[in-house]
Amino acid sequence: MGFALGDYPFVTVERTQHKKLRHRFQSGKVVHVFSMQDAVEGNYRKGVINYMDEHKMKIIFYAQPMPPWIQDGKIGVELLFDERSFEEMEKALEQVGKATSNRLAELRDLLSGHSIPQFTPRPKIELVELNASQNQAVNQIVQSDDLVIVHGPPGTGKTTTIVAAVQELCKKERGILACAPSNAATDLLTEKLAEQGLNVVRIGNISRVDHELLDLTLDGRLSKHPDSKNIKKVRKQAEDCRRRARRYKRNFRQKERDERKELYQEARELASWAILLEDRLTEQIIDAADVITCTPVGSISRYLKKRRFNTVILDEAAQALEPSSWIPILKAKKVVLAGDPLQLSPTVRSIEAAQKGLSTTMIEHCMQHYPEATNLLTVQYRMNAMIMNFSNQQFYENQLEAHESVANHLLEVEQIHNQALEFIDTAGCGFEEVQNPETLSFSNPDEFTLLREHLAILTEAFPEDNPPSVGIISPYKEQVVFMKEELKHVHYSINTIDAFQGQERDVIYISLVRSNPKGVIGFLSDVRRMNVAMTRARKKLVIIGDSATIGNHPFYQQFLDFCDANGAYFSAWDYIQ
């Protein structure tokens, strides 16, 4: 145990028994750490899992100081449902609903499709590092009085465009609020803004922030500030007073009681003084920032409570539930929504809520109502044109073009099939899916064996010191767990489609898993999820699946026809010895 950045106490716990039992603990989850000993006062403390491996987890506590019972053994950890996000969504919606005769009421009417976005003409900006569609988006963002939408398909430089727009905005305004619905997306945005020399302050729980960005967090800025030494000194004095007050004494009379009372009072006063000093320093840091980044829920931080922003940017807006989008917009004068509704949507577990509209995001509403305020980015810089073309046909009405720098790029060695796209058909091979009765998720071990064989042939063609980057994706968590265990000694990125959004690799393998006589494909029928998966690869995309199972769905039948027409259709028998 010890103290993390920002002087938050942490404890690392390890399980030594029942190691084979599955669990749902993971980084970023909220937990209770508690004492199982009898008669322990205040015997639980709320915290967040900072990191997690097979049998260890590091937990950072929300509050100070370290609980005294933590050293006494018999510690339990309980996973909590984090209700805070939902509570803040409800509060935001209530505030939006009650708004009258103010800027929030005007934005509510606009974002509901009941008024028209306004623009103020300004001198045209022409940034040489951006293409025409990106420059158009930057100009609209700068000229907007209230709403702009940036529709960024995969690889089209959406984040690059947003960062360029922020740089232009910062020439006339300071203190832009930029949000994204996940910590990973917020971290990426923070990193890209900081790379351009902007003064960025990342607000959020440090246990959920990428380790590489800790210096950009508010806690990181505080800890590096010269004045923080005084705050630490005062906190140390407060802790010393508490320790002396708790000290055991054999003869505990009135004098000792009065002394203990005075020490506790002094500790409280010192702690209050430390908070006051920290709040003043925090104000200075935030006032000096060009951009403040956080998740939507992070925008209700007490440090931002009374602040309003001329511009609020919501990146990856297509992944944000509409109620969560309203949380930062409460602070906005104008709004920029950036994302792609044709990729992953937010998870809505209630069927009734989805049917009543919760699964439709704010950016989708606005794109339908305001095509004149929507900017489609049309040049993609990631994929070989063959990898791009099917998604381009299915989702983007063939409006995308591959930049000449990537349109024809391939892996630089000969393989068994030296081309950008392969579909390997397992139909007739007996590669049946397997369902885990506990998780109800699916795996397909035989399909993975084929994938590994193909991967071995591909990687053997490269020198050991210069392999391509490889990502292995499956829609099913059970298959991901299985593949990670089988390849635990090899450094490949292996994850679900949802976890891979926003990433890219030279080579992407997709294991579709489903193989059954009834042609049931489950949530493979969410074709937006497949759009994400198919557009992660730069130079080579290999998809493995059973055509007899997936071919009953129109989307997959069209994909099979596309592969056949482009010489990208192969049989698993080519790889079975």
Disulfide bonds with the S-S distance in Angstrom:
none
